[in-house]
Amino acid sequence: MDRRIVVTGLGPVTSIGEGRDAFWEALLAGRSGVRNVEDLVNLEGIDVKIAAPLADFDATEYIDAKKARRVDRSAQLAMAAAKLAMEDADIPAEAIDVDRACVIAGTGIGGMLTFEENMNILAEKGPRKVSPFFVPRMMPNAMSGEISIQFGFRGPNFGVVSACASSAHAIGLAARLIQDGAADIAIAGGAESVLLRITFAGFARMGALSKRNDEPERASRPFDKDRDGFVMGEGGGFLVLETLDAARKRGARIYGEVAGFGMSADASHITAPCEDGRGQAQAMRLAIQQAGIEPQEIDYINAHGTSTGLNDPAETAAIKSALGSAAQDVKISSTKSQIGHLLGAAGGVESIATLLAMEHGQIPATLNHETPDPACDLDYTPETTSMPIRVALSNSFGFGGQNATVLFKKDVQD
C-alpha cells in the first residue's frame, strides 16, 4: 500500500517556549533555556549545577487539575504537547475514526520523578504510604495510554524506549503504521522530565554533562572544540501525522512529508557511539533510500549534536559517510545548543524544529559554535541562515547504540 504521510500538527513544550509560534520565535532569536537549577534540584556534592527546565510550566493549562495530580510530570508534558499538536492540526472530530487513530510516545526513562518520590516515601514511612498511583504513573507507556484516553483514540497504542532515539523512533514507526494501512492518523513524539538529583549524579559520574556552571547559556556548544558535555533539558514534542489524501481533502496546513525513516544499531558499546559513525550513517542511508532521493538533494540536517566529546565527531563522520561529497555543502545545526538535551523527547522536539525551519526557510543557529574542531569540520551554521529547505534530516542517536533518522520533504506535489 503506497500512502504518503504528512505532518499537519506541531506541539512543542520546551524551556524556551510552549506552542509552535513561541518555540519558533525563541529559536530564531537565539534564546537559551539553560540556567542554574539549584533552586529546583538539590545538587549538593554534584559538580553540575545547570539544566534547561520548564520552570513556569502549568499542567492545568492543558489538562484538568485532578488528572494533573494523578500523572507524572513527564506525562503532563506529553499530554500538553499532544494537545498543542492536535489543536494545531485542527481536525474536525467527525473526520477522525477513533478506531484507526493511534498514539506512539517515546521516552528514555519514564516516570522518574514518581519513582524517586515513592522510593523516598517507602524508606521514610513504609510501604503503606506508597501511592496507589505509583505503577501507572511510573511506567514508560503511561504517556501513550494517557494521550489515547485524552483523545479517545482506540487504534495502535504503545510506548517506545530507545534512550535518546525514542521519540524519533515513535514518529517513524507511526508513519509506517499509517503507510501499512493499520491506522489513518497518529499522534507521535515524546516527552521527558528527569531533572532529579539521582539523574544529575548518574550522568555527572559518567562525565557526560557540561560543568560550565558560571556560563550556563554558553554551556551547550555542539561541535565546538571547547565543548565539555551535554546539558540536560526537559520537555515534550508531538506531531500529528495523517495521509496526504486526507490532509488535502480537508484543506489542512501541511508542514511537510515524512518521506523516509531509517533505524539501526551500532552493536558496539552501550554508551559510546562508533568512532566512524557507521551505525548512524546506516540510519541516514536507509532514510534517504526510502525517500528515493540523492544525498545532494538534502539541504539541512538537524543534528543529534549533543556537545559531547564522543558524539559530535562520530556524527560528523557519519554524515560524511552517508552523504559522501554532498556532506561539504549541507547545512547542519543543533537546537540542543538552546534547549539542552531532552533525552527521549529530543527527536520529537527536533523534528518540530526541522519542519518549522522548512516552513520558514530559516535555519536556527548552533549557538556557541566559536572554536573549530578539526574532528568536526562541516558547516554547523553558527549564525541563523535564510535559505530554501526542500529536504531535511532529523537525527537522533541513543545509549544502547540505537539510531533513528527521519527525512522530511517540503514539496508534497504529485
C-alpha positions as CSV (number, residue, x, y, z in Angstrom):
1,M,0.0,0.0,0.0
2,D,1.5,3.3,-1.1
3,R,0.2,6.0,1.2
4,R,2.1,9.3,1.6
5,I,2.3,10.6,5.2
6,V,2.3,14.3,6.0
7,V,2.6,16.3,9.2
8,T,-0.3,18.7,10.0
9,G,0.1,19.4,13.6
10,L,3.1,20.5,15.8
11,G,3.2,20.6,19.6
12,P,6.4,21.7,21.3
13,V,6.7,22.2,25.0
14,T,10.3,23.4,25.8
15,S,12.3,25.6,28.1
16,I,12.3,28.4,25.5
17,G,8.6,28.3,24.6
18,E,5.4,26.3,24.6
19,G,3.5,26.0,21.4
20,R,4.6,26.4,17.8
21,D,4.9,30.1,17.5
22,A,6.5,30.8,20.9
23,F,9.0,28.0,20.3
24,W,9.9,29.2,16.8
25,E,10.3,32.8,17.8
26,A,12.7,31.8,20.6
27,L,14.7,29.6,18.3
28,L,15.2,32.3,15.7
29,A,16.1,34.9,18.5
30,G,18.8,32.6,19.7
31,R,17.3,32.4,23.2
32,S,18.8,29.9,25.6
33,G,16.7,27.9,28.2
34,V,19.8,26.8,30.1
35,R,20.3,28.2,33.6
36,N,21.4,27.4,37.1
37,V,18.8,25.0,38.6
38,E,19.9,24.8,42.3
39,D,16.6,26.4,43.2
40,L,14.8,23.4,41.7
41,V,17.1,20.4,42.5
42,N,19.4,19.6,45.4
43,L,22.7,19.4,43.7
44,E,24.9,19.5,46.8
45,G,28.1,17.4,46.1
46,I,27.4,17.3,42.4
47,D,29.7,19.3,40.1
48,V,26.9,20.1,37.6
49,K,24.5,22.9,38.5
50,I,22.8,23.7,35.2
51,A,20.0,22.5,33.0
52,A,17.2,23.7,30.8
53,P,14.0,23.4,32.8
54,L,10.4,24.4,32.2
55,A,10.2,26.4,35.4
56,D,6.9,28.0,34.7
57,F,5.0,25.0,33.2
58,D,1.5,24.7,34.4
59,A,-0.1,21.4,33.5
60,T,-3.6,22.7,34.3
61,E,-3.4,24.9,31.3
62,Y,-3.7,21.7,29.2
63,I,-5.4,19.1,31.4
64,D,-7.7,19.3,34.4
65,A,-6.3,19.6,37.9
66,K,-7.4,16.1,39.0
67,K,-5.7,14.4,36.1
68,A,-2.6,16.5,36.5
69,R,-2.2,15.3,40.1
70,R,-2.6,11.6,39.0
71,V,0.1,11.6,36.3
72,D,3.9,12.0,36.4
73,R,5.4,15.3,35.2
74,S,6.7,13.5,32.1
75,A,3.1,12.5,31.2
76,Q,1.9,16.1,31.9
77,L,4.4,17.3,29.4
78,A,3.4,14.7,26.9
79,M,-0.3,15.4,27.2
80,A,0.4,19.2,26.9
81,A,2.4,18.7,23.7
82,A,-0.2,16.3,22.3
83,K,-3.0,18.8,22.9
84,L,-1.0,21.6,21.2
85,A,-0.3,19.3,18.2
86,M,-4.0,18.4,17.9
87,E,-5.1,22.0,18.2
88,D,-2.6,23.0,15.5
89,A,-3.8,20.2,13.2
90,D,-7.4,21.4,13.7
91,I,-9.0,18.2,12.5
92,P,-12.8,18.1,12.9
93,A,-13.9,15.4,15.4
94,E,-16.2,13.9,12.9
95,A,-13.3,13.4,10.5
96,I,-11.5,11.0,12.9
97,D,-12.2,7.3,13.0
98,V,-11.0,6.7,16.6
99,D,-10.6,3.0,16.0
100,R,-8.0,3.9,13.4
101,A,-6.3,6.7,15.3
102,C,-3.0,5.7,17.0
103,V,-0.7,7.2,19.7
104,I,3.0,6.3,19.7
105,A,5.0,8.0,22.5
106,G,8.7,7.8,23.2
107,T,10.6,8.4,26.4
108,G,14.0,7.4,27.6
109,I,13.2,6.7,31.2
110,G,9.5,7.3,32.0
111,G,8.1,8.5,35.4
112,M,11.4,9.0,37.1
113,L,10.0,11.7,39.4
114,T,7.3,9.4,40.6
115,F,9.9,6.6,41.2
116,E,12.2,8.9,43.2
117,E,9.3,10.3,45.3
118,N,7.9,6.9,46.2
119,M,11.3,5.3,47.0
120,N,11.8,8.1,49.5
121,I,8.3,7.6,50.9
122,L,9.0,3.8,51.2
123,A,12.3,4.4,53.0
124,E,10.9,7.0,55.4
125,K,7.3,6.0,56.0
126,G,6.9,2.4,54.9
127,P,5.0,0.5,52.2
128,R,1.5,1.6,53.3
129,K,2.3,5.2,52.3
130,V,3.4,4.4,48.8
131,S,1.0,5.9,46.3
132,P,-1.6,3.6,44.7
133,F,-0.9,5.5,41.5
134,F,2.9,4.6,41.7
135,V,2.9,2.0,39.0
136,P,0.6,3.7,36.4
137,R,2.4,7.0,36.9
138,M,5.9,5.5,36.7
139,M,5.5,3.1,33.7
140,P,7.1,4.5,30.4
141,N,3.9,3.6,28.4
142,A,1.8,5.9,30.6
143,M,2.3,8.7,28.1
144,S,0.7,6.8,25.2
145,G,-2.0,5.5,27.4
146,E,-2.9,8.8,28.9
147,I,-2.9,10.5,25.4
148,S,-5.2,7.9,24.0
149,I,-7.6,8.4,26.9
150,Q,-7.3,12.2,26.4
151,F,-8.5,12.0,22.8
152,G,-10.4,8.7,22.8
153,F,-8.0,7.2,20.2
154,R,-8.5,3.4,20.1
155,G,-6.1,2.4,17.4
156,P,-2.5,1.1,17.9
157,N,-1.0,2.4,21.1
158,F,2.4,1.8,22.7
159,G,5.5,3.4,24.1
160,V,8.9,3.4,22.6
161,V,12.0,3.3,24.9
162,S,15.3,3.6,23.0
163,A,17.1,6.3,25.0
164,C,17.6,9.5,23.1
165,A,16.3,8.0,19.9
166,S,12.9,7.2,21.5
167,S,10.6,9.9,20.0
168,A,12.3,9.8,16.6
169,H,11.5,6.1,16.6
170,A,8.0,6.9,17.6
171,I,7.5,9.2,14.7
172,G,9.0,6.8,12.2
173,L,7.0,3.8,13.4
174,A,3.8,5.8,13.5
175,A,4.4,6.8,9.8
176,R,4.9,3.2,8.9
177,L,1.7,2.1,10.7
178,I,-0.3,4.6,8.5
179,Q,1.6,3.6,5.4
180,D,0.8,-0.1,6.1
181,G,-2.9,0.7,6.5
182,A,-3.0,-0.1,10.2
183,A,-4.1,3.5,11.1
184,D,-5.2,6.7,9.4
185,I,-3.9,9.3,11.8
186,A,-1.3,9.3,14.6
187,I,-0.1,11.4,17.4
188,A,3.6,10.7,17.7
189,G,6.6,12.1,19.6
190,G,7.8,12.0,23.1
191,A,8.4,13.7,26.5
192,E,11.0,13.6,29.3
193,S,11.3,15.1,32.7
194,V,14.2,13.7,34.7
195,L,15.9,16.8,36.3
196,L,16.5,15.0,39.6
197,R,19.3,14.7,42.0
198,I,19.9,11.0,41.1
199,T,19.9,11.7,37.4
200,F,22.4,14.6,37.7
201,A,24.6,12.4,39.8
202,G,24.5,9.5,37.4
203,F,25.3,11.5,34.3
204,A,27.9,13.6,36.1
205,R,29.6,10.4,37.3
206,M,29.8,9.3,33.6
207,G,31.5,12.6,32.8
208,A,28.7,13.3,30.3
209,L,27.5,16.7,31.5
210,S,28.9,20.2,31.0
211,K,30.4,21.8,34.1
212,R,30.3,25.3,32.7
213,N,28.2,26.4,35.6
214,D,29.5,30.0,35.5
215,E,28.2,30.5,32.0
216,P,25.0,28.4,31.6
217,E,23.9,29.9,28.3
218,R,27.3,29.1,26.8
219,A,27.5,25.5,28.2
220,S,25.8,23.6,25.3
221,R,28.2,24.1,22.4
222,P,27.7,21.3,19.8
223,F,30.7,20.6,17.5
224,D,32.8,23.3,19.2
225,K,36.3,22.4,20.2
226,D,35.7,23.6,23.7
227,R,32.6,21.5,24.4
228,D,32.7,19.6,27.7
229,G,29.4,17.7,27.8
230,F,25.7,18.0,27.2
231,V,23.2,19.9,29.2
232,M,20.0,18.1,30.4
233,G,16.7,19.6,29.4
234,E,13.1,18.7,29.8
235,G,10.1,19.0,27.6
236,G,7.9,17.3,25.0
237,G,7.3,17.3,21.3
238,F,4.4,15.6,19.4
239,L,3.4,15.7,15.8
240,V,0.1,14.8,14.1
241,L,0.6,12.5,11.1
242,E,-2.0,11.7,8.5
243,T,-2.3,10.7,4.9
244,L,-1.7,13.2,2.2
245,D,-5.0,12.5,0.7
246,A,-6.9,13.1,4.0
247,A,-5.0,16.3,4.6
248,R,-5.7,17.7,1.2
249,K,-9.3,16.7,1.4
250,R,-9.9,18.9,4.4
251,G,-7.6,21.7,3.2
252,A,-5.1,21.2,6.1
253,R,-1.9,23.1,6.6
254,I,0.8,20.7,5.6
255,Y,4.3,21.2,7.2
256,G,6.0,18.5,5.2
257,E,6.0,14.9,4.2
258,V,7.6,12.1,6.3
259,A,9.3,10.7,3.2
260,G,11.9,8.5,4.8
261,F,12.8,6.8,8.0
262,G,15.9,4.8,8.9
263,M,16.9,3.0,12.1
264,S,19.9,0.9,13.0
265,A,22.1,-0.3,15.9
266,D,25.8,0.3,16.5
267,A,26.2,-3.2,18.1
268,S,29.4,-1.8,19.6
269,H,29.2,-0.1,23.0
270,I,26.3,0.6,25.5
271,T,27.1,4.3,25.7
272,A,29.8,5.3,23.2
273,P,29.0,5.7,19.5
274,C,31.2,4.0,16.9
275,E,34.0,6.4,16.1
276,D,33.4,6.1,12.4
277,G,29.7,6.7,12.9
278,R,28.8,3.6,10.9
279,G,25.5,2.8,12.7
280,Q,24.4,6.4,12.5
281,A,25.3,6.6,8.8
282,Q,23.3,3.4,8.1
283,A,20.2,5.1,9.6
284,M,20.7,8.1,7.4
285,R,21.2,6.0,4.3
286,L,18.1,4.0,4.9
287,A,16.0,7.2,5.3
288,I,17.5,8.6,2.1
289,Q,16.9,5.3,0.3
290,Q,13.2,5.1,1.4
291,A,12.7,8.7,0.2
292,G,14.1,7.8,-3.2
293,I,16.4,10.8,-3.3
294,E,20.1,11.5,-3.8
295,P,22.3,12.8,-0.9
296,Q,22.9,16.1,-2.7
297,E,19.2,16.9,-2.5
298,I,19.4,17.3,1.3
299,D,19.6,20.9,2.3
300,Y,19.6,20.7,6.1
301,I,20.3,18.3,8.9
302,N,19.1,18.9,12.4
303,A,21.9,17.1,14.1
304,H,21.8,15.0,17.2
305,G,24.6,17.3,18.2
306,T,24.9,16.7,21.9
307,S,28.0,18.7,22.7
308,T,29.9,15.7,24.0
309,G,33.4,14.8,23.1
310,L,32.4,11.4,21.5
311,N,29.1,12.1,19.8
312,D,30.0,15.2,17.7
313,P,32.9,13.8,15.8
314,A,31.1,10.4,15.3
315,E,28.1,12.2,13.9
316,T,30.4,14.3,11.7
317,A,31.9,11.1,10.4
318,A,28.5,9.5,9.9
319,I,27.2,12.5,7.8
320,K,30.3,12.3,5.6
321,S,29.8,8.5,5.1
322,A,26.1,8.8,4.4
323,L,26.2,11.8,2.1
324,G,29.7,11.5,0.5
325,S,30.9,14.6,-1.2
326,A,27.5,16.3,-0.5
327,A,28.3,16.5,3.2
328,Q,30.5,19.5,2.5
329,D,27.6,21.5,1.2
330,V,24.8,20.6,3.6
331,K,23.8,23.0,6.4
332,I,23.8,21.4,9.9
333,S,22.7,22.8,13.2
334,S,21.9,21.5,16.7
335,T,19.0,23.1,18.6
336,K,20.3,21.4,21.7
337,S,22.5,24.5,22.0
338,Q,19.4,26.3,23.0
339,I,17.1,23.8,24.8
340,G,19.6,21.3,26.1
341,H,19.3,17.6,25.5
342,L,15.7,16.4,26.1
343,L,16.8,12.7,26.1
344,G,13.8,10.6,24.9
345,A,11.9,13.8,23.9
346,A,14.8,15.1,21.7
347,G,13.7,13.6,18.4
348,G,10.1,14.9,18.8
349,V,11.1,18.5,19.5
350,E,13.9,18.5,17.0
351,S,11.6,17.2,14.3
352,I,9.3,20.1,15.0
353,A,12.3,22.5,14.7
354,T,13.2,20.9,11.4
355,L,9.7,21.2,10.0
356,L,9.5,24.9,11.1
357,A,12.9,25.6,9.5
358,M,11.5,24.2,6.3
359,E,8.2,26.2,6.7
360,H,10.0,29.5,7.1
361,G,13.1,28.9,5.1
362,Q,15.4,29.7,8.0
363,I,17.9,27.5,9.8
364,P,18.3,28.2,13.6
365,A,21.9,28.7,14.5
366,T,24.1,26.3,16.5
367,L,24.7,28.6,19.5
368,N,28.2,28.8,21.0
369,H,30.0,27.3,18.0
370,E,33.1,29.5,18.3
371,T,36.2,27.5,18.0
372,P,36.5,25.0,15.1
373,D,37.3,21.4,16.0
374,P,39.4,19.6,13.3
375,A,37.4,16.4,14.0
376,C,34.1,18.4,13.3
377,D,34.8,20.1,10.0
378,L,31.4,20.5,8.3
379,D,29.1,23.6,8.2
380,Y,27.4,23.8,11.6
381,T,25.6,27.1,10.9
382,P,26.9,29.3,13.7
383,E,24.5,32.1,12.6
384,T,20.9,31.9,11.6
385,T,20.7,31.4,7.9
386,S,17.8,32.0,5.4
387,M,17.6,29.6,2.5
388,P,15.0,27.3,0.9
389,I,14.9,23.9,2.5
390,R,13.3,21.3,0.4
391,V,14.6,18.2,2.1
392,A,15.9,17.8,5.7
393,L,17.0,15.1,8.1
394,S,16.5,14.9,11.8
395,N,19.0,12.7,13.6
396,S,18.5,11.1,17.0
397,F,21.0,8.6,18.5
398,G,20.8,7.0,21.9
399,F,22.6,5.0,24.5
400,G,22.5,1.3,23.6
401,G,23.7,2.2,20.1
402,Q,20.2,2.9,18.8
403,N,19.9,5.2,15.9
404,A,17.0,6.9,14.1
405,T,16.8,9.3,11.2
406,V,13.6,10.9,9.9
407,L,13.6,12.5,6.5
408,F,11.2,15.3,5.7
409,K,10.3,16.8,2.3
410,K,8.6,20.1,1.9
411,D,7.2,19.7,-1.6
412,V,4.2,17.3,-1.4
413,Q,3.1,17.8,-5.0
414,D,2.4,14.7,-7.1
